[in-house]
Amino acid sequence: MPLQHSNVDAGQIEALVKKHFGEGFTCFVTRNHALGRYVKAASPDVVGRPRKVSFLTLGYEVIGQFKDENGDVFEFYREWEADRARAFVEEYKRALGHDLRLQLIG
């Protein structure tokens, strides 16, 4: 579920994602259930990076997702990189002033 906070700066979240997970990652991805794949989104939802062959995007490598009613939970799928996720959540709380819980899914 995309972040629903009206006063959340999406650009700031994107900068935090790039800082903690790498330049290739973005939070502007969402699941398109009708197409059965991940697509670009207008607001932060899923954290992933494009899988590209030459100039074509062939889906996304997804590592986490904002969940819960307002996006207050960050589910992270790479348990072996949990330190990055913890650092992201802590900086998110400090920078944006919103509570965000980390849930490791492994």
mmCIF file of the C-alpha atoms, coordinates in Angstrom:
data_MODEL
# 
_entry.id   MODEL 
# 
loop_
_atom_site.group_PDB 
_atom_site.id 
_atom_site.type_symbol 
_atom_site.label_atom_id 
_atom_site.label_alt_id 
_atom_site.label_comp_id 
_atom_site.label_asym_id 
_atom_site.label_entity_id 
_atom_site.label_seq_id 
_atom_site.pdbx_PDB_ins_code 
_atom_site.Cartn_x 
_atom_site.Cartn_y 
_atom_site.Cartn_z 
_atom_site.occupancy 
_atom_site.B_iso_or_equiv 
_atom_site.pdbx_formal_charge 
_atom_site.auth_seq_id 
_atom_site.auth_comp_id 
_atom_site.auth_asym_id 
_atom_site.auth_atom_id 
_atom_site.pdbx_PDB_model_num 
ATOM 1   C CA . MET A 1 1   ? 0.000  0.000   0.000   1.00 0.00 ? 1   MET A CA 1 
ATOM 2   C CA . PRO A 1 2   ? 1.502  3.352   -0.965  1.00 0.00 ? 2   PRO A CA 1 
ATOM 3   C CA . LEU A 1 3   ? 2.365  5.869   1.696   1.00 0.00 ? 3   LEU A CA 1 
ATOM 4   C CA . GLN A 1 4   ? -0.815 7.776   2.525   1.00 0.00 ? 4   GLN A CA 1 
ATOM 5   C CA . HIS A 1 5   ? 0.649  10.607  4.627   1.00 0.00 ? 5   HIS A CA 1 
ATOM 6   C CA . SER A 1 6   ? -0.219 13.843  2.867   1.00 0.00 ? 6   SER A CA 1 
ATOM 7   C CA . ASN A 1 7   ? 2.778  15.688  4.285   1.00 0.00 ? 7   ASN A CA 1 
ATOM 8   C CA . VAL A 1 8   ? 5.417  13.071  3.361   1.00 0.00 ? 8   VAL A CA 1 
ATOM 9   C CA . ASP A 1 9   ? 8.012  14.341  0.897   1.00 0.00 ? 9   ASP A CA 1 
ATOM 10  C CA . ALA A 1 10  ? 8.303  11.598  -1.736  1.00 0.00 ? 10  ALA A CA 1 
ATOM 11  C CA . GLY A 1 11  ? 11.545 13.071  -3.052  1.00 0.00 ? 11  GLY A CA 1 
ATOM 12  C CA . GLN A 1 12  ? 13.107 12.839  0.387   1.00 0.00 ? 12  GLN A CA 1 
ATOM 13  C CA . ILE A 1 13  ? 12.067 9.184   0.703   1.00 0.00 ? 13  ILE A CA 1 
ATOM 14  C CA . GLU A 1 14  ? 13.540 8.484   -2.737  1.00 0.00 ? 14  GLU A CA 1 
ATOM 15  C CA . ALA A 1 15  ? 16.828 10.100  -1.664  1.00 0.00 ? 15  ALA A CA 1 
ATOM 16  C CA . LEU A 1 16  ? 16.922 7.921   1.476   1.00 0.00 ? 16  LEU A CA 1 
ATOM 17  C CA . VAL A 1 17  ? 16.275 4.781   -0.604  1.00 0.00 ? 17  VAL A CA 1 
ATOM 18  C CA . LYS A 1 18  ? 19.137 5.645   -2.960  1.00 0.00 ? 18  LYS A CA 1 
ATOM 19  C CA . LYS A 1 19  ? 21.448 6.457   -0.050  1.00 0.00 ? 19  LYS A CA 1 
ATOM 20  C CA . HIS A 1 20  ? 20.849 3.212   1.854   1.00 0.00 ? 20  HIS A CA 1 
ATOM 21  C CA . PHE A 1 21  ? 20.203 0.674   -0.920  1.00 0.00 ? 21  PHE A CA 1 
ATOM 22  C CA . GLY A 1 22  ? 22.065 2.075   -3.928  1.00 0.00 ? 22  GLY A CA 1 
ATOM 23  C CA . GLU A 1 23  ? 21.593 4.437   -6.856  1.00 0.00 ? 23  GLU A CA 1 
ATOM 24  C CA . GLY A 1 24  ? 19.744 1.892   -8.977  1.00 0.00 ? 24  GLY A CA 1 
ATOM 25  C CA . PHE A 1 25  ? 16.922 1.478   -6.449  1.00 0.00 ? 25  PHE A CA 1 
ATOM 26  C CA . THR A 1 26  ? 13.694 3.474   -6.363  1.00 0.00 ? 26  THR A CA 1 
ATOM 27  C CA . CYS A 1 27  ? 10.569 3.570   -4.206  1.00 0.00 ? 27  CYS A CA 1 
ATOM 28  C CA . PHE A 1 28  ? 8.322  4.628   -7.100  1.00 0.00 ? 28  PHE A CA 1 
ATOM 29  C CA . VAL A 1 29  ? 7.215  1.100   -8.023  1.00 0.00 ? 29  VAL A CA 1 
ATOM 30  C CA . THR A 1 30  ? 3.859  -0.571  -7.404  1.00 0.00 ? 30  THR A CA 1 
ATOM 31  C CA . ARG A 1 31  ? 2.228  -3.914  -8.135  1.00 0.00 ? 31  ARG A CA 1 
ATOM 32  C CA . ASN A 1 32  ? -0.204 -3.896  -11.058 1.00 0.00 ? 32  ASN A CA 1 
ATOM 33  C CA . HIS A 1 33  ? -2.460 -6.848  -10.267 1.00 0.00 ? 33  HIS A CA 1 
ATOM 34  C CA . ALA A 1 34  ? -4.254 -6.771  -13.623 1.00 0.00 ? 34  ALA A CA 1 
ATOM 35  C CA . LEU A 1 35  ? -0.974 -7.092  -15.535 1.00 0.00 ? 35  LEU A CA 1 
ATOM 36  C CA . GLY A 1 36  ? 0.636  -9.309  -12.898 1.00 0.00 ? 36  GLY A CA 1 
ATOM 37  C CA . ARG A 1 37  ? 3.839  -7.288  -12.672 1.00 0.00 ? 37  ARG A CA 1 
ATOM 38  C CA . TYR A 1 38  ? 5.500  -4.282  -11.065 1.00 0.00 ? 38  TYR A CA 1 
ATOM 39  C CA . VAL A 1 39  ? 5.212  -0.902  -12.795 1.00 0.00 ? 39  VAL A CA 1 
ATOM 40  C CA . LYS A 1 40  ? 6.273  2.698   -12.144 1.00 0.00 ? 40  LYS A CA 1 
ATOM 41  C CA . ALA A 1 41  ? 4.196  4.520   -9.517  1.00 0.00 ? 41  ALA A CA 1 
ATOM 42  C CA . ALA A 1 42  ? 3.384  8.132   -8.672  1.00 0.00 ? 42  ALA A CA 1 
ATOM 43  C CA . SER A 1 43  ? 3.929  7.712   -4.914  1.00 0.00 ? 43  SER A CA 1 
ATOM 44  C CA . PRO A 1 44  ? 6.312  5.596   -2.801  1.00 0.00 ? 44  PRO A CA 1 
ATOM 45  C CA . ASP A 1 45  ? 5.121  1.996   -2.464  1.00 0.00 ? 45  ASP A CA 1 
ATOM 46  C CA . VAL A 1 46  ? 7.597  -0.770  -3.339  1.00 0.00 ? 46  VAL A CA 1 
ATOM 47  C CA . VAL A 1 47  ? 11.401 -0.526  -3.142  1.00 0.00 ? 47  VAL A CA 1 
ATOM 48  C CA . GLY A 1 48  ? 13.157 -2.156  -6.073  1.00 0.00 ? 48  GLY A CA 1 
ATOM 49  C CA . ARG A 1 49  ? 15.405 -1.661  -9.051  1.00 0.00 ? 49  ARG A CA 1 
ATOM 50  C CA . PRO A 1 50  ? 14.718 -2.283  -12.726 1.00 0.00 ? 50  PRO A CA 1 
ATOM 51  C CA . ARG A 1 51  ? 16.030 -5.427  -14.396 1.00 0.00 ? 51  ARG A CA 1 
ATOM 52  C CA . LYS A 1 52  ? 17.296 -4.151  -17.713 1.00 0.00 ? 52  LYS A CA 1 
ATOM 53  C CA . VAL A 1 53  ? 18.550 -5.757  -20.882 1.00 0.00 ? 53  VAL A CA 1 
ATOM 54  C CA . SER A 1 54  ? 20.078 -3.057  -23.040 1.00 0.00 ? 54  SER A CA 1 
ATOM 55  C CA . PHE A 1 55  ? 17.443 -0.316  -22.798 1.00 0.00 ? 55  PHE A CA 1 
ATOM 56  C CA . LEU A 1 56  ? 14.419 -2.518  -22.002 1.00 0.00 ? 56  LEU A CA 1 
ATOM 57  C CA . THR A 1 57  ? 13.068 -2.889  -18.469 1.00 0.00 ? 57  THR A CA 1 
ATOM 58  C CA . LEU A 1 58  ? 12.127 -6.519  -17.884 1.00 0.00 ? 58  LEU A CA 1 
ATOM 59  C CA . GLY A 1 59  ? 10.529 -6.184  -14.481 1.00 0.00 ? 59  GLY A CA 1 
ATOM 60  C CA . TYR A 1 60  ? 11.881 -5.181  -11.091 1.00 0.00 ? 60  TYR A CA 1 
ATOM 61  C CA . GLU A 1 61  ? 14.031 -6.762  -8.407  1.00 0.00 ? 61  GLU A CA 1 
ATOM 62  C CA . VAL A 1 62  ? 11.937 -6.006  -5.320  1.00 0.00 ? 62  VAL A CA 1 
ATOM 63  C CA . ILE A 1 63  ? 13.587 -5.812  -1.887  1.00 0.00 ? 63  ILE A CA 1 
ATOM 64  C CA . GLY A 1 64  ? 10.891 -4.205  0.273   1.00 0.00 ? 64  GLY A CA 1 
ATOM 65  C CA . GLN A 1 65  ? 7.485  -2.608  0.477   1.00 0.00 ? 65  GLN A CA 1 
ATOM 66  C CA . PHE A 1 66  ? 5.585  -0.083  2.560   1.00 0.00 ? 66  PHE A CA 1 
ATOM 67  C CA . LYS A 1 67  ? 2.625  -1.879  4.150   1.00 0.00 ? 67  LYS A CA 1 
ATOM 68  C CA . ASP A 1 68  ? -0.206 -1.352  6.623   1.00 0.00 ? 68  ASP A CA 1 
ATOM 69  C CA . GLU A 1 69  ? -3.048 1.102   6.390   1.00 0.00 ? 69  GLU A CA 1 
ATOM 70  C CA . ASN A 1 70  ? -0.887 4.221   6.054   1.00 0.00 ? 70  ASN A CA 1 
ATOM 71  C CA . GLY A 1 71  ? 2.381  2.651   4.956   1.00 0.00 ? 71  GLY A CA 1 
ATOM 72  C CA . ASP A 1 72  ? 3.657  2.635   8.547   1.00 0.00 ? 72  ASP A CA 1 
ATOM 73  C CA . VAL A 1 73  ? 5.405  -0.730  8.182   1.00 0.00 ? 73  VAL A CA 1 
ATOM 74  C CA . PHE A 1 74  ? 8.402  -1.347  5.956   1.00 0.00 ? 74  PHE A CA 1 
ATOM 75  C CA . GLU A 1 75  ? 8.588  -5.023  4.966   1.00 0.00 ? 75  GLU A CA 1 
ATOM 76  C CA . PHE A 1 76  ? 12.103 -5.965  3.933   1.00 0.00 ? 76  PHE A CA 1 
ATOM 77  C CA . TYR A 1 77  ? 12.723 -9.203  2.038   1.00 0.00 ? 77  TYR A CA 1 
ATOM 78  C CA . ARG A 1 78  ? 16.520 -9.544  2.297   1.00 0.00 ? 78  ARG A CA 1 
ATOM 79  C CA . GLU A 1 79  ? 17.230 -10.728 5.803   1.00 0.00 ? 79  GLU A CA 1 
ATOM 80  C CA . TRP A 1 80  ? 20.996 -10.799 5.151   1.00 0.00 ? 80  TRP A CA 1 
ATOM 81  C CA . GLU A 1 81  ? 20.950 -7.019  4.525   1.00 0.00 ? 81  GLU A CA 1 
ATOM 82  C CA . ALA A 1 82  ? 18.867 -6.161  7.592   1.00 0.00 ? 82  ALA A CA 1 
ATOM 83  C CA . ASP A 1 83  ? 21.421 -3.586  8.782   1.00 0.00 ? 83  ASP A CA 1 
ATOM 84  C CA . ARG A 1 84  ? 20.717 -1.437  5.710   1.00 0.00 ? 84  ARG A CA 1 
ATOM 85  C CA . ALA A 1 85  ? 16.988 -1.643  6.337   1.00 0.00 ? 85  ALA A CA 1 
ATOM 86  C CA . ARG A 1 86  ? 17.406 -0.704  10.019  1.00 0.00 ? 86  ARG A CA 1 
ATOM 87  C CA . ALA A 1 87  ? 19.552 2.300   9.071   1.00 0.00 ? 87  ALA A CA 1 
ATOM 88  C CA . PHE A 1 88  ? 16.945 3.347   6.469   1.00 0.00 ? 88  PHE A CA 1 
ATOM 89  C CA . VAL A 1 89  ? 14.098 3.128   9.014   1.00 0.00 ? 89  VAL A CA 1 
ATOM 90  C CA . GLU A 1 90  ? 16.027 5.099   11.660  1.00 0.00 ? 90  GLU A CA 1 
ATOM 91  C CA . GLU A 1 91  ? 16.941 7.875   9.225   1.00 0.00 ? 91  GLU A CA 1 
ATOM 92  C CA . TYR A 1 92  ? 13.361 7.918   7.880   1.00 0.00 ? 92  TYR A CA 1 
ATOM 93  C CA . LYS A 1 93  ? 12.048 8.501   11.427  1.00 0.00 ? 93  LYS A CA 1 
ATOM 94  C CA . ARG A 1 94  ? 14.574 11.285  12.093  1.00 0.00 ? 94  ARG A CA 1 
ATOM 95  C CA . ALA A 1 95  ? 14.242 13.039  8.732   1.00 0.00 ? 95  ALA A CA 1 
ATOM 96  C CA . LEU A 1 96  ? 10.485 12.814  8.205   1.00 0.00 ? 96  LEU A CA 1 
ATOM 97  C CA . GLY A 1 97  ? 9.172  12.717  11.766  1.00 0.00 ? 97  GLY A CA 1 
ATOM 98  C CA . HIS A 1 98  ? 6.861  9.757   11.064  1.00 0.00 ? 98  HIS A CA 1 
ATOM 99  C CA . ASP A 1 99  ? 6.891  6.400   12.767  1.00 0.00 ? 99  ASP A CA 1 
ATOM 100 C CA . LEU A 1 100 ? 7.986  3.492   10.573  1.00 0.00 ? 100 LEU A CA 1 
ATOM 101 C CA . ARG A 1 101 ? 8.325  -0.078  11.820  1.00 0.00 ? 101 ARG A CA 1 
ATOM 102 C CA . LEU A 1 102 ? 10.639 -2.611  10.211  1.00 0.00 ? 102 LEU A CA 1 
ATOM 103 C CA . GLN A 1 103 ? 9.361  -6.115  9.518   1.00 0.00 ? 103 GLN A CA 1 
ATOM 104 C CA . LEU A 1 104 ? 11.903 -8.609  8.198   1.00 0.00 ? 104 LEU A CA 1 
ATOM 105 C CA . ILE A 1 105 ? 10.448 -11.215 5.849   1.00 0.00 ? 105 ILE A CA 1 
ATOM 106 C CA . GLY A 1 106 ? 12.935 -13.937 5.130   1.00 0.00 ? 106 GLY A CA 1 
# 
